[in-house]
Amino acid sequence: MSGAGAAVEPAGGASRPGGAAKRPGTRGRATASMADVARLAGVSSQTVSRVSNGYAGVNEETRRQVLAAMKELGYRPNSAARALKRGEFRTIGVITFTLSTTGNVRTLEAIATSAAAEGYAVTLLPVAVPTQDEVRGAFSRLEELAVDAVIVIMEVHLLDAATVILPPHVQVVVVDSDAGDRYTVVDTDQAGGTRTAVQHLLGLGHRTVWHLGGPEDSFAAQRRADAWREALVEAGRTPPPLVRGDWSAESGYHAGLELAAREDCTAVFAANDQMALGLLRALHERGRRVPEDVSVIGFDDIPEAGSFLPPLTTLHQDFAEVGRLCVQAVLRKMRRNDPEHGTTLVPTRLVHRESTAPPPEAR
């Protein structure tokens, strides 16, 4: 790589054997250098450097002159050279195993937004198979792509079972996993949200609460299922059999057909809003009214939840806060070489709409 301030990337030009790259529309003119920009703008090369790196303290009129000169000459600073000078690439890598779930997509969006606000770009690397080799390969690839740190959205049982060990030399923050004290983790308060859902339904007078859970390999789904059982036992109720889906509305529909056939089922806590949507359809088709016969509560508060029929009572996840805390944690680790570990939980809140009500016998 070239030294800082010496190398530039041509704006649209192509390199030629034995000569410098040419800008489109010029005849025999080599690619502009920082010194060329400084001469045209009537400033020092140091001022050009400060403008190109976004430093404060440059007079606004001077900044405009420098930017105009850069545009006229087709000058573009070499990002690799700037990274070497600063000691960072201002890019955060994100590894995820799927983009098919609401939680992952919205968490990724929040991470990208928060990173951009801090002046960082995001490089996304999906991993098809969640194995040690695949994760190790993803980290190697991100190192080749020059990232400063990595955020891992890991929603399956890997870290908690020690199946996957993350590289010790990389600054890492993990989302949605039970990593104990070995890593820095940011997650929604899965258990707290679940307890709120169960207590809400029991408080309406339902004798028990059925659970439409997520897939077995999901950390979030397992945390919600465990908390559901614990909340019922603590309330002196016997947990009914767990019914599972795969996060999709279709799986919620098929599970809903099973639940709709049970007359003793008057309240269901669905582990996400998409499965709750399928459940609502199944109950409607089987003549079970919501909420008159069966109350339904979801988890996520997706934007469409208020447009379900009936509008869905659900637990709101603050994905924006999860993303912000992930970025803040990874920047803190980078800037301070902070070895902190442990889990930060982001609270949920109940959004009460029209899909929950007292059971028939309590009205």
C-alpha positions as CSV (number, residue, x, y, z in Angstrom):
1,M,0.0,0.0,0.0
2,S,1.1,3.6,-0.6
3,G,1.9,6.0,2.1
4,A,-0.7,8.4,3.4
5,G,-1.2,11.5,1.2
6,A,0.8,10.1,-1.7
7,A,-1.6,7.8,-3.4
8,V,-5.0,8.6,-4.9
9,E,-7.6,6.7,-6.8
10,P,-8.6,8.0,-10.2
11,A,-12.2,9.1,-10.6
12,G,-13.2,7.0,-13.6
13,G,-9.7,6.7,-15.1
14,A,-8.0,3.5,-16.0
15,S,-4.4,2.6,-15.4
16,R,-2.1,2.3,-18.4
17,P,1.2,0.4,-18.7
18,G,4.1,2.8,-18.3
19,G,2.0,5.9,-17.4
20,A,-0.5,7.5,-15.0
21,A,-4.2,7.1,-15.3
22,K,-6.1,9.7,-17.2
23,R,-9.3,11.4,-16.2
24,P,-12.2,11.2,-18.7
25,G,-12.3,14.3,-20.8
26,T,-8.6,15.2,-20.4
27,R,-5.9,14.9,-23.0
28,G,-2.5,13.7,-21.7
29,R,-3.2,14.9,-18.2
30,A,-2.2,12.6,-15.3
31,T,-4.4,11.8,-12.3
32,A,-4.4,14.7,-9.9
33,S,-2.4,14.6,-6.7
34,M,-3.1,16.4,-3.4
35,A,-0.5,19.0,-4.3
36,D,-2.4,19.7,-7.5
37,V,-5.6,20.3,-5.5
38,A,-3.7,22.5,-3.1
39,R,-2.3,24.7,-5.9
40,L,-5.7,25.1,-7.6
41,A,-7.5,25.9,-4.3
42,G,-4.6,28.2,-3.2
43,V,-4.2,26.3,0.1
44,S,-1.6,24.0,1.7
45,S,-1.5,20.3,1.2
46,Q,-2.2,19.9,4.9
47,T,-5.5,21.8,4.5
48,V,-6.5,19.5,1.6
49,S,-5.8,16.6,3.9
50,R,-7.9,18.0,6.7
51,V,-10.8,18.6,4.3
52,S,-10.6,15.1,2.7
53,N,-10.5,13.5,6.2
54,G,-13.5,15.5,7.4
55,Y,-11.6,17.3,10.2
56,A,-13.2,20.3,11.9
57,G,-11.5,23.6,12.1
58,V,-11.4,24.4,8.4
59,N,-13.0,27.7,7.3
60,E,-16.2,27.0,5.4
61,E,-15.2,29.1,2.4
62,T,-11.8,27.3,2.3
63,R,-13.6,24.0,2.5
64,R,-15.8,24.9,-0.5
65,Q,-12.7,26.0,-2.4
66,V,-10.9,22.7,-1.7
67,L,-14.0,20.6,-2.6
68,A,-14.5,22.5,-5.8
69,A,-10.8,21.9,-6.8
70,M,-11.2,18.2,-6.0
71,K,-14.2,18.0,-8.2
72,E,-12.6,19.9,-11.1
73,L,-9.5,17.8,-11.0
74,G,-11.3,14.5,-10.3
75,Y,-9.3,14.0,-7.1
76,R,-10.3,11.2,-4.8
77,P,-8.3,10.3,-1.7
78,N,-6.9,6.8,-1.4
79,S,-9.0,5.3,1.4
80,A,-6.4,2.6,2.1
81,A,-3.7,5.2,2.6
82,R,-6.0,7.2,4.9
83,A,-6.8,4.1,6.9
84,L,-3.1,3.3,7.4
85,K,-2.5,6.9,8.6
86,R,-5.5,6.8,11.0
87,G,-4.9,3.2,12.1
88,E,-8.5,2.2,11.4
89,F,-10.7,1.5,8.3
90,R,-13.9,3.0,9.8
91,T,-15.8,-0.2,8.8
92,I,-17.7,-2.6,11.0
93,G,-18.2,-6.2,9.8
94,V,-21.6,-7.9,10.5
95,I,-21.9,-11.7,10.4
96,T,-25.4,-13.2,10.4
97,F,-26.9,-16.6,9.6
98,T,-30.1,-15.5,8.1
99,L,-31.9,-12.4,6.9
100,S,-35.3,-14.2,6.8
101,T,-36.4,-13.2,10.3
102,T,-37.9,-9.9,11.4
103,G,-35.5,-9.6,14.3
104,N,-32.3,-10.0,12.2
105,V,-33.4,-7.6,9.5
106,R,-34.4,-4.9,11.9
107,T,-31.3,-5.4,14.0
108,L,-29.1,-5.1,11.0
109,E,-30.9,-2.0,9.8
110,A,-30.4,-0.4,13.3
111,I,-26.7,-1.4,13.3
112,A,-26.2,0.2,9.9
113,T,-28.0,3.4,10.9
114,S,-26.1,3.7,14.2
115,A,-22.8,3.0,12.5
116,A,-23.4,5.6,9.8
117,A,-24.2,8.2,12.5
118,E,-20.7,7.5,14.0
119,G,-19.0,7.8,10.5
120,Y,-18.6,4.0,10.0
121,A,-19.7,1.8,7.1
122,V,-21.0,-1.7,7.5
123,T,-19.8,-4.8,5.6
124,L,-22.4,-7.7,5.8
125,L,-21.3,-11.3,5.5
126,P,-24.0,-13.9,5.6
127,V,-23.0,-17.4,6.8
128,A,-25.0,-20.2,5.2
129,V,-24.2,-23.0,7.7
130,P,-23.6,-22.1,11.4
131,T,-20.5,-24.2,12.0
132,Q,-17.1,-23.5,13.5
133,D,-15.4,-23.7,10.1
134,E,-18.0,-21.4,8.5
135,V,-17.7,-18.8,11.2
136,R,-13.9,-18.9,11.2
137,G,-14.0,-18.5,7.4
138,A,-16.3,-15.5,7.8
139,F,-13.9,-13.8,10.2
140,S,-11.0,-14.5,7.8
141,R,-12.9,-13.0,4.9
142,L,-13.8,-9.9,7.0
143,E,-10.1,-9.4,7.9
144,E,-9.3,-9.5,4.2
145,L,-12.0,-6.8,3.6
146,A,-10.4,-4.6,6.3
147,V,-12.9,-4.1,9.0
148,D,-12.1,-2.7,12.5
149,A,-14.5,-4.9,14.5
150,V,-17.3,-7.4,14.1
151,I,-20.9,-7.7,15.3
152,V,-22.3,-11.2,15.2
153,I,-26.0,-11.7,15.0
154,M,-26.1,-15.3,16.2
155,E,-29.6,-16.6,16.9
156,V,-28.8,-20.3,17.2
157,H,-27.3,-22.3,20.0
158,L,-23.6,-22.1,19.3
159,L,-21.8,-19.8,21.7
160,D,-23.7,-21.2,24.7
161,A,-22.8,-24.7,23.7
162,A,-19.2,-23.8,22.9
163,T,-19.7,-25.2,19.4
164,V,-18.3,-22.0,18.0
165,I,-15.3,-20.1,19.5
166,L,-14.8,-16.5,18.1
167,P,-11.3,-15.4,17.3
168,P,-9.7,-13.8,20.5
169,H,-7.8,-11.1,18.5
170,V,-10.9,-9.6,17.0
171,Q,-13.1,-7.0,18.8
172,V,-16.5,-8.7,18.8
173,V,-20.0,-7.9,20.0
174,V,-22.7,-10.6,19.9
175,V,-26.4,-10.1,19.4
176,D,-29.1,-12.6,20.5
177,S,-27.1,-15.4,22.1
178,D,-26.4,-16.8,25.5
179,A,-22.6,-16.3,25.6
180,G,-22.3,-15.9,29.4
181,D,-19.4,-13.8,30.4
182,R,-17.1,-14.9,27.5
183,Y,-18.2,-12.2,25.1
184,T,-19.9,-8.8,25.1
185,V,-23.6,-9.5,24.3
186,V,-26.5,-7.1,23.5
187,D,-30.0,-8.7,23.5
188,T,-33.7,-8.0,24.0
189,D,-35.0,-9.0,27.5
190,Q,-36.6,-12.2,26.2
191,A,-37.5,-13.5,29.6
192,G,-38.9,-10.2,30.9
193,G,-41.0,-9.7,27.8
194,T,-42.4,-13.2,28.1
195,R,-43.3,-12.7,31.7
196,T,-45.2,-9.6,30.8
197,A,-47.2,-11.5,28.2
198,V,-48.1,-14.4,30.5
199,Q,-49.0,-12.1,33.4
200,H,-51.1,-9.9,31.1
201,L,-53.2,-13.0,30.0
202,L,-53.4,-14.5,33.5
203,G,-54.4,-11.1,34.8
204,L,-57.4,-11.1,32.4
205,G,-58.6,-14.3,34.1
206,H,-57.3,-17.0,31.8
207,R,-56.6,-20.3,33.7
208,T,-53.5,-20.9,31.8
209,V,-51.6,-19.7,28.7
210,W,-50.6,-21.9,25.7
211,H,-47.4,-21.1,23.9
212,L,-46.7,-21.2,20.2
213,G,-42.9,-21.3,20.3
214,G,-40.2,-20.7,17.7
215,P,-37.7,-23.3,16.4
216,E,-35.6,-25.4,18.8
217,D,-32.3,-24.1,17.5
218,S,-33.1,-20.4,18.3
219,F,-31.8,-18.9,21.4
220,A,-34.6,-16.3,21.5
221,A,-37.2,-19.0,21.1
222,Q,-35.8,-21.1,23.9
223,R,-35.5,-18.2,26.3
224,R,-39.2,-17.3,25.6
225,A,-40.3,-20.9,26.1
226,D,-38.4,-21.3,29.3
227,A,-39.7,-18.0,30.7
228,W,-43.3,-19.0,29.7
229,R,-43.0,-22.2,31.7
230,E,-41.4,-20.5,34.7
231,A,-44.1,-17.7,34.8
232,L,-46.9,-20.3,34.8
233,V,-45.3,-22.4,37.5
234,E,-44.7,-19.4,39.7
235,A,-48.4,-18.5,39.3
236,G,-49.4,-22.0,40.4
237,R,-50.5,-23.1,36.9
238,T,-49.5,-26.3,35.0
239,P,-47.9,-25.4,31.6
240,P,-49.8,-27.0,28.7
241,P,-47.9,-28.8,26.0
242,L,-45.6,-26.5,23.9
243,V,-46.5,-26.2,20.2
244,R,-43.7,-25.1,17.9
245,G,-43.4,-23.2,14.6
246,D,-40.5,-21.9,12.6
247,W,-41.2,-18.1,12.9
248,S,-43.3,-18.1,9.7
249,A,-47.0,-17.2,9.4
250,E,-47.5,-20.6,7.6
251,S,-46.1,-22.5,10.6
252,G,-48.3,-20.4,12.9
253,Y,-51.3,-21.4,10.8
254,H,-50.7,-25.1,11.0
255,A,-50.0,-24.9,14.8
256,G,-53.1,-22.8,15.1
257,L,-55.3,-25.5,13.6
258,E,-54.1,-27.8,16.4
259,L,-54.7,-25.2,19.1
260,A,-58.1,-24.2,17.6
261,A,-59.3,-27.8,18.1
262,R,-58.8,-27.6,21.9
263,E,-61.7,-26.1,23.7
264,D,-59.6,-25.6,26.8
265,C,-57.3,-23.2,24.9
266,T,-58.5,-19.7,25.7
267,A,-55.1,-17.8,25.6
268,V,-52.0,-18.2,23.4
269,F,-48.7,-16.4,23.6
270,A,-47.0,-16.6,20.2
271,A,-43.2,-16.2,20.1
272,N,-43.4,-13.7,17.3
273,D,-46.0,-11.7,15.4
274,Q,-45.7,-13.6,12.1
275,M,-46.7,-16.9,13.7
276,A,-49.5,-15.0,15.6
277,L,-50.8,-13.9,12.2
278,G,-51.1,-17.5,11.0
279,L,-52.7,-18.4,14.3
280,L,-55.3,-15.7,13.8
281,R,-56.2,-17.1,10.4
282,A,-56.5,-20.7,11.8
283,L,-58.7,-19.6,14.7
284,H,-61.0,-17.6,12.3
285,E,-61.3,-20.6,9.9
286,R,-62.3,-22.9,12.8
287,G,-64.9,-20.5,14.2
288,R,-62.9,-19.5,17.3
289,R,-63.4,-15.7,17.7
290,V,-60.5,-13.5,18.8
291,P,-60.6,-12.2,21.5
292,E,-64.1,-13.4,22.6
293,D,-63.1,-17.1,22.6
294,V,-59.3,-17.0,22.4
295,S,-56.9,-14.2,23.3
296,V,-53.7,-14.0,21.3
297,I,-50.5,-12.0,22.1
298,G,-47.4,-11.8,20.0
299,F,-43.8,-10.7,20.3
300,D,-41.9,-8.1,18.2
301,D,-44.5,-5.4,17.4
302,I,-43.8,-5.5,13.6
303,P,-45.2,-2.4,11.8
304,E,-48.1,-4.4,10.4
305,A,-49.2,-5.7,13.9
306,G,-51.8,-2.9,14.3
307,S,-53.4,-3.8,11.0
308,F,-54.0,-7.5,11.8
309,L,-57.7,-8.5,12.3
310,P,-58.1,-7.9,15.2
311,P,-55.1,-5.6,15.8
312,L,-52.5,-7.6,17.7
313,T,-51.6,-7.1,21.3
314,T,-47.8,-7.7,21.4
315,L,-44.5,-7.1,23.0
316,H,-42.5,-4.3,21.4
317,Q,-38.8,-4.9,20.8
318,D,-36.6,-1.8,20.6
319,F,-34.4,-2.9,17.7
320,A,-33.1,0.6,17.2
321,E,-31.7,0.6,20.8
322,V,-30.2,-2.9,20.3
323,G,-28.4,-1.7,17.2
324,R,-27.2,1.5,18.9
325,L,-25.9,-0.4,21.9
326,C,-24.1,-2.9,19.7
327,V,-22.3,-0.1,17.8
328,Q,-21.5,1.8,21.0
329,A,-20.1,-1.4,22.6
330,V,-17.9,-2.3,19.6
331,L,-16.6,1.3,19.3
332,R,-15.8,1.3,23.0
333,K,-13.9,-1.9,22.7
334,M,-12.0,-0.6,19.7
335,R,-11.1,2.8,21.1
336,R,-10.2,1.8,24.7
337,N,-9.2,-1.8,23.9
338,D,-11.9,-2.6,26.5
339,P,-12.0,-6.3,27.5
340,E,-15.4,-5.9,29.1
341,H,-17.7,-8.9,28.8
342,G,-21.3,-9.7,29.9
343,T,-24.8,-9.1,28.6
344,T,-26.8,-5.9,28.2
345,L,-30.6,-6.4,28.0
346,V,-32.9,-4.0,26.3
347,P,-36.4,-3.9,27.9
348,T,-39.6,-4.7,26.0
349,R,-43.0,-3.0,26.5
350,L,-46.5,-4.3,26.2
351,V,-48.5,-2.8,23.3
352,H,-52.2,-3.5,24.3
353,R,-54.5,-3.7,21.2
354,E,-57.6,-5.7,20.6
355,S,-56.6,-9.3,20.4
356,T,-56.7,-10.0,24.2
357,A,-59.7,-10.0,26.6
358,P,-61.0,-11.9,29.6
359,P,-62.1,-15.5,28.9
360,P,-65.8,-16.3,28.3
361,E,-66.3,-17.6,31.8
362,A,-64.9,-14.4,33.3
363,R,-67.3,-12.1,31.4
